[in-house]
Amino acid sequence: MEIKIVCQRCRQKFSGSTNTETVICPHCHLVIPNSAIRKRSSSREHVRTSHPLREKLKKILRASTQKPAAASGSSSTNYPKFCALDNSSPSGQRAVLCGISYKKWKYNLKGTINDVLNMKDLLIKTYKFREENILVLTEEQSDSRLIPTKANIETCLKWLVKECRKGDSLVFYYSGHGLRQPDVNRDEIDGFDETICPVDFLKEGMILDNEIYATIVKPLPEGVTLHAIVDACHSGTILDLEHVYDKEKRMWIDNRPPSGARKLTSGGKAYSISACEDHQVAADTSVRNS
């Protein structure tokens, strides 16, 4: 019997069979025990079917006991039991991946958790990052240090660059809401500071581009490379870098602050890939709908 199931991890809906002992989510590959699903479906069948049909259904279920094979790579999408914050001296490659769904809010996002899990898989499988050097922040984490609050995000960003040295490769990935607010320091050409929104931003406030620059860009020493990928509204200059590439003109645009302040690293290289320009918004969508 086919029924609709909502995945406990990614909250995506899919169809599953009550004839097997487990069901695998096609989106995040979570293995879901089928006992509770069978219990709900059997109670519905008790109301809707006659006695002979129930007996026939039981025979079919007894005959279908083969377990499905585990999905390839499913273990890589499970949250690890250890935390990279406990790794006192990470070296080489390290990453902070932050996905916020704002699930208790009206303007929630549905794809952010999948985004960070996919990025984690990409870093591990393609770029050979070690799992113990990756921090994943989502609302689903059991470790309170990895809930994407403002304080936790700031702590993890400091960890990202702590004691980094020549040859290190750093990644900051953010998928969530972004906003902007009037700039009071005269360091923005458009007059607005860009921000990212932690899960508690209404209470604790947003994280400004000035703060992100000061935390993970300015300290970069020579030989260290940072790649930031920010999937949020108003994220064009979220790292406050001095130059922005105009793909239509195929040239670099001067983005130095009007105040005369410099936004440089300490010798390293920083690259930022954004979902949109500072004045634009980004949509929560899927590949099929894009």
C-alpha positions, 0 to 999 in steps of 0.5 A: 500500500502506498501512503504519503510520508513526511521525512523527519529530517528534511520535511519533504513529502514522498510516497512510501510503501507499508509493505517494507520494514523501512522507508528511505527518503529520496531527498536526504536518504534518511532511513525511516522505520516503518512500524509507526507508518504501518500502525497509522495505515492499518488503523485507517484500513480498519475503518475503511475496509471490510474483514475479508479485505483486511485478511487479504492485506495481511497475507500480502504484507507477510509475503513482502518482508524483504528489506530495501538496500541502503541508499548509496552515501546515506551515512554521509548525510547523517549528523556526526556524533562528534563536533568539529569545535572539539578539534582544537587544531584543525589544519588543511581544509575546514568549513562552516556550513549554515542552513536555516529554515526558520521552520516556526516562522511565517516566512520559512525556507524549505530547501536550506537543510538540503543545501548544507547537506549537499554542500557537505557531501560535495566537500567530502567526496569531491574536494576531500575535506575531512568530516571532523573539520566541517561544522554544520549548523541547522535547527535540527542539530542535537548539539546546542553549539550547532544551532544557528543562533547569532552567538553560535554562528559568530563562534563558528566563524572565529573557529574557521580562521583560528590559527589558519596557516599557509596552504589552508583552504577555508569554506563558509557556506550560508543558506538562509534569509538575508536583509540590509539596513542603512549604513552609518559608517559611510563604507557602503557605496549604495548606502546599505549594510548587507546582513545575514539572519540567524534563527534568533535575529529578531531577538539578538539582531542580524550579523552585518557584512562589516562583522563578517569581514572583520571575522573571516576576511581581515585575519586571512594570512598569506597563503590561505584561501577563503571561499564564501558561498552565500545563498541569500537575498541582498548578498552581493557584497556580503564579505565587503570585498574591495572589488566585485566582478561584473559578468555583463561588462566582464570586468572588476568594479571598484567597491572600496568604501567611500569613507576611505577605509580599506577592506583588505586581508592580511595577505590571504585571498578571499572569494565570494559567490553570492545568490544575487546583487545587493539590491536583489532578492533570491527565491526559495525554489527547486531545480524543477521549478527554476 
